Amino acid sequence: MSQLAFIRSSTAQLVNDGNISCPICMDDIHPPFRVLPCGHSYCVVCIDEYCKVASRNGVSPFCPMCHRHFQIENVNEMGNGEA
């Protein structure tokens, strides 16, 4: 299992247990959610809006936690039966 697959699986379990918060809205993350390539997790609504604002400003989105750039089309939505 790759490191990212392990992170996604572990994050899915934490979300299901209600033990992880979105760093953007500070609420508990509920499915569906997104795990970025860096491993940080966000509510779908929060990270999608964050990416829209970045796009409108002509900026490539980056993780709000570690500042690693990513492409939203390469980030999967999780929590709809995925693990």
Secondary structure, 3 states (H helix, E strand, C coil): CCHHHHHHHHHHHHHHCCCCECCCCCCECCCCEEECCCCCEEEHHHHHHHHHHHHHCCCCCECCCCCCECCHHHCCEECCCCC
